[in-house]
Amino acid sequence: MIEIPEAIVLSRQLNKTITGKKIAGVIAAGSPHKFAWFFGEPSEYDALLRGRMIGKTAAYGCRVEIEAEGAFLHFGDGVILRYYEAGEKLPAKHQLLITFDDDTALVGTVAMYGGLWAFPEGAMDDNFYYVAAKNAVPPLSEAFDYAYFQTLFSEKSLKMSAKAFLATEQRIPGLGNGVLQDILLNAKIHPKKKMDTMSDEQRRGIFDSVKSTLAAMTDGGGRDTERDLFGNQGGYKTRLSKHNSLLLCPDCGGAVKKEAYMGGSVYFCENCQEK
């Protein structure tokens, strides 16, 4: 799933790869998928986009947005984006196929769920999640400092667990269950620990870990649980994830536990992560 590091990596790759290309044709919903979401009628995507020139691509949380001369392509966290050179074999099934005038292509597919939205400028401005993602302060920006992080504290949010605080209600769009695992291990905080039971030093530790862990993941080309625009595995080796098959803590060597919590799995070391 696309989270903050992967969205940034994809946006950088798209800016280098497709900027300036002209859209030659679009096929949307070519392979029906119950949980592939579109803006309006997919059959209208070709008329909207054909002939437009690709401009800047930007990352917003777990979302990637491509500008195309007054129209936008916007992809959510469950979409797999792949770029194909001219002559490369395209996948037989896809939820979005964009061909360019040099015979290269961008393909979007959905495994579980995902949004592949194409729309004129301003058409998504009433969508809460879209607006929240675009208006959020990016965690890797200078504006996301500890003073800003403290503005996320409220009577309600301080009663939440560390996982709920970081990964729900769009407090930090794009910070999901995937990147959360290493953030909390590095901060030495258990995912179920309540925010109001933490010292100021521990909350500051979470903030520092958000910044440093997301930076490491991004600098590494995304997590090794995900793939980039060209199908390459990310270079950042996750410390707590499905790739930690031995379930041993990378810090102390103790046993790592995996539990279902809040709609997803959490990994944690009971020795290192204070509950």
N, C-alpha and C positions, 0 to 999 in steps of 0.2 A: 504494500500500500504506500502511496505517496505521502510522505510527511515533510516537514520543513526542509531537511537536507536534500531530499530527492527533488522537491519542487525547484529549489535553487539550482541544482545541478542540471536538471532538464531545461530550465529557462536559459541557462548559459549555453548549453549545447544547441538549443533551437536558435538562439541569436546568432551563433556562428554558422549554422547549417542552412537555415531556410530564409533568413532575412533577405529581402529583395526579390524573392521568387514570386512569380505570378501564378495564381491558382488557375489550373486548366479545367478541373472538374471535381465534383464532390459526390460521393455516394454515402448516404447516412442510413443507418438501420438496415444495411445490406444483409446482415444475419440477425434475425430477431432475437432479442434478449429481454426477458421480463423486467430485469432491473438495470437496464440501460436507459438513462433519462436524457431527454432532448428538450430544447426550447421550441415550443410550437410544433409544427409538423416537420419531421425529418426530410420529407420529400421537397421542402422548400429551401433546404440548405444550398443546393447547387445554384439556384437562381440568386440567392443572397451573396454567395462568395465567389462564384466564377468570374474571372477577370481581375479580381482585386490583388493588389501587391501586398506581400507580407511585410509588416513593420516590426516593431519591438515586441519581444516576449518578456513577460514579468512573472515573478513568483509571488503569490499571496497565500501565506500559510501552507496548506497542503494542496493548493490550487495553482494551475499554470494557465496564463492568459496570453493569447497571441492576437495582436492588433493587425487588422487587414483593411486599411483605408476606410475607416468609419464603421466597420463591422468587427466583431470579436469572436474568437474561438476560446472557449473556457472549459478546462478539464478538471474534474474532481479527483479525489484521492484514490478511487478504485479503478481508474483508467490506466491501461498500459499503453504508452506511446512508443512507437518505433519508427525510425527513419529508414527508407530504402533508396539506394542508389539506382540510377537508370539501369535496367536490365536484370536487377535482382528479382527473384521470385517473390511475389506478394502472398500473404496468407490467404487461404481460401475463405476463411470466415473473419469478419470484422464488423464493428459497429460504426466506424467512420473511416472512409478512405478519401484522402485529399491528394490529388495528383497535381504536379506543377508543370509548367511549360517546358522544362528540361527533362521531363520523364522521370524525375525523382518523385517520391511519395512519402506522405506521413499517414500512418495507420494508427487508429485508436481501437483497442479491444477492451472488453470488460469481462473479468472472470466472475466475480461475485456481484458487485454493483458499482455504478459509477455514472457521473454526468458528463455528457459531451454536448455542450451548449454552443450554439451559434446564433448571434443576435445583433441587431443594430445598436449603435452606441446609445446608452441610457435605458435600454429595454429591461435590464436586470436590476435597476436601481431600487426596486421595491422588494427584492429578495433579501431576507435577513442575513442568511449565511454568506451570501455574496458580498454584501455591504460590510459585514463584520470582518471578513477576511481582508478586504481591500483597505479598510480604515484602521486595522490593527497596527500597533507599533511592532515592527519586526524584532524578534529576540536578538538577532545579530547586529542590530543597529545601535549607534551610540545613544539614541533616545531611550532605548530599553535599558535604563540604569536601575540601581537598587531603589531609588526614590520612586521611579515609575512602578517597579515591581510591588512596592508597598501599597500603591493605590489599588491593587487587585485584592487586598485584604478587606474583608467586611465582616460584620457579625455572622453572616451566613457562611461565607467562604472559609472562615477560620474554624468552623465546626466540621469542615470536610476532611476526609483523608487526603494524604499527599497526592495520591493518584487522582482523586476527584477534583482537587484544587487545580492541578496542572492540566488535566486533559478533558475537562467538561466545560460546558456553558460558554464556549468561545472566549475564555479569558486569554488564552494564548492560541489562536487559530493555527492549526497545523502541528501542534504538539500533541501527538496521540500515544496510544498504548505501546507502539513500537519503540520510539525513541525514549519513552518514559523509563524503561527498564534500566538502561545504562545511566541516565541522569540521576536516578535515585540511588543506584549502587555507588556512584561516584560521590554522592552527597552523604552516603552512609545513613540513609533514611528508609525505613520500611514503607512500602506503598500504602499500608493501612494505617499508618501513624497519623493521628489527628493534628491538623495545623495548630490548633490552640494549645496543644501540649508541648509544642516545640519552643526552645529558647530562641532568642533573637539571633544567636550565632548559628543555630541550625537552619533557620529560615534564610539567613544570608548564604549559608552553604548550598541550599537548594538553588538560589538565584545564581550563584557562581557556577554551579554545575550545569544549569540550563545554558548559560553562555558558552562555557568551555566545551561541553559535550556536543552541543549542536555545531559548534565551530569545527571540532574534530571530525564529526560525521560529514559535514559539508566539504571540508578540505580533502577528505579521503575519497570524494566522489560518490557519496551516498553509502548507505549500509550494505553489508554483504548479504542481507536478506532480500535485497531489491536489485533491479537492473536499470540501466540508463537508457538513453535514446537509441543506442546501437545494440542493445541486448547484453551489454557487459555487466557483470556483477559489480556492485559497489566495492570500493577498496577499503572502507572502514570495517574492521572486524568487530562485530558486536560482542559485548562481554556477557550479556544475559539475553539470550534469544533461543530460538529453535536450533541454532548452530552450536550452542553450548550443549552438545549431546551427552557429555559426561556429567552434566549438572554439578560441576564443581566450581566454587567461587574462585575467580581469577586473582583475588587479593589474598585470601587466607587459606585457600585450598579446601575449605569445608564444604559440606553438602549444600547445594542450591535447591530450594523448593519451588515447585510450580503449582499454582492454584488458580482456580477460576474465581475471578473477582470483577464485579461491575461490567459484565458483558464481554470479558476477555480474560486471557491468561496473564498472570503476573509471576515474575521470577524474583526470588529474593534470597539473600543469605542471612540466616538468623544470627550468625556470629557478628557480621559486619553492619547490618542495617537495623538500627534501633527502632523498636516498636513502642 
